Amino acid sequence: MATIKDVAKQAGVSVATVSRVLNDNGYVHGNTRKLVIEAIQQLSYKPNEVARSLFKKKSRLIGLLLPDIRNPFFPELARGIEDEIQEQGYQLIIGNIDEKYPKEMDYIQTFQQNNVTGIITATNLTGRSHYDDLSSPVVFLDRTFNDHPSVFADGIEGGRMAASELVKRGSKRITILKGPAQLQTAQDRFNGAIAWLRAEKVDFSVIETSSFSFSDAEMWAKELFEKYPDTDGILASNDVVAAAVLHEALRLGKAIPEDLQLIGFDDIPLSRLLFPPLSTIRQPAYDMGKEAAKLLIRLINKETHFEKNIRMPVMFIERQTTRKVEENG
Amino acid sequence: MATIKDVAKQAGVSVATVSRVLNDNGYVHGNTRKLVIEAIQQLSYKPNEVARSLFKKKSRLIGLLLPDIRNPFFPELARGIEDEIQEQGYQLIIGNIDEKYPKEMDYIQTFQQNNVTGIITATNLTGRSHYDDLSSPVVFLDRTFNDHPSVFADGIEGGRMAASELVKRGSKRITILKGPAQLQTAQDRFNGAIAWLRAEKVDFSVIETSSFSFSDAEMWAKELFEKYPDTDGILASNDVVAAAVLHEALRLGKAIPEDLQLIGFDDIPLSRLLFPPLSTIRQPAYDMGKEAAKLLIRLINKETHFEKNIRMPVMFIERQTTRKVEENG
């Protein structure tokens, strides 16, 4: 069976030129076009999967806004979205907001100008009324905002779960790293944890943090052990921060999980590669991406009668920064 | 000074509507438009940075193709590109190839259809003649391909450096994790290492690997210690693989760096958070991104007389998976 390369060879042109003819996109000289079409006919060339996609006049684009692609949680969301939309013939383009408002505005404008069919946003920024009047549907992912369609993990339950698993395993002097104040998801985790700890009358201390970045995480970790050297159980605001805390604890010679237990949040791919492997509250990032894509496509297709705010379950992943329940006297 | 929010409030519309008026983009009812313009005049509103960018009729887009956004090396490249192009008034949109040829073709087509001004690609795929005839300039990043413009780190020197640092610190039975065969950069590191080891007549073994993914990395790590339990020095194909090797070594109870030394490649943000922190060969990812952006903009501006293939220096980052030179007898 003839391939696009055979066609290019027969016509004496490049594969890209054949693509442009198939796709009717970009300039191709009239004579060249004729040569390509003749070659297609002579070879009875049938476009394969790639070429078929090139026949489509215009890709259907979905735009994704991520707050910081360096945080490994977000690429997992993107992968879930991609796998879901690809089956439906959509393509994903990603903009990295980098937590800057002008960038976010620029990307929203770019997406609109390029006629994206829909937008999925994991913006960190508050005052998001700029999403109110867009012509394309918008889904908030890992975020909630008023009554906008959204997919998010159950942070309150996650916080409660993390706190109760620590206490169940014997921690008595808990320290909580409280995530960025502007992030509802981070506050949900925090509120879920402290509500449970208060109800159970367990002592706890709080370290305030303002970001999830790798470099800041090292700073919070140091601050934590300076302020609360005797803590025996730590709830980290996410897995990146947990990795920094684990590092600092081992550097200080603490035995983990014997002297100190630690639970993260997210379950990013690196968490199982840490040593000891990190116990954490898993957010189903990949599945959250898939659900957001499904929700967006329903909005695009103007379907009715479906749930517009999807809360995804979280799960305790027991690894080795927490003790076994039976070991706790 | 009046802000866009004040204008929106005065006109009784959303900020997004004001943006659309400023930007002349998307439908705004004639009466609404009038209200907004009146409010702008009444308040003597001067567009700030955001609004100014909204005035621009069309963003100038640069498209970036990444092989796998889950590998933390690639987001660093993206950040370098972003910071460089932003000053020049460009915006970056990212496509994740996911190491699949049809996806790559789709993205190239999408970028062309949306009139991207230039493309930066870190494709893993061979047979890349589809880049030959594009109407926009292309820069290969972390890759080289024939005589196409490119920015890449000096992998041969990196491999040599890693091997010599291990041997200098006393390792005698080296194992090399050889990265994916289709990746020139991975092969350069490998070739640089073995050329030096052969010249110095140092024994070494090789484990072949076919990807850099987190899940595969655990498999290679297990295979390595099953086949070569006595190895005392490991060159990992990148830092993700090194993290998996470190994990497995600690699980097996090896003392690091006393029994076993380990050097990674890349210096991703997580490497310093491992425990012990990972010694590695640093690729200047962020700066590589910046250089690729500069090169692309030179090509876009049709400048002449500049270097089209830029080899960036690598550097040994000494942390704690290698011994101090003076400790080695």
Interface residues (C-beta under 8 A of the other chain):
Chain A: S14 V15 A16 T17 S19 N23 N25 G26 Y27 E49 V50 S53 L54 K58 S59 L61 I69 R70 P72 P75 E76 A78 R79 E82 Q86 Q91 L92 I93 I94 G95 N96 D98 Y101 P102 K103 M105 D106 Y107 Q109 T110 Q112 Q113 N114 S129 H130 Y131 D132 D133 L134 S135 F214 S215 A217 E218 V240 A243 A244 L246 H247 L250 R251 P269 L270 R272 L273 L274 F275 P277
Chain B: A8 S14 V15 A16 T17 S19 R20 N23 N25 G26 Y27 E49 V50 S53 L54 K58 S59 L61 I69 R70 P72 P75 E76 A78 R79 E82 Q86 Q91 L92 I93 I94 G95 N96 D98 Y101 P102 K103 M105 D106 Y107 Q109 T110 Q112 Q113 N114 S129 H130 Y131 D132 D133 L134 S135 F214 S215 A217 E218 A243 A244 L246 H247 L250 R251 P269 L270 R272 L273 L274 F275 P277
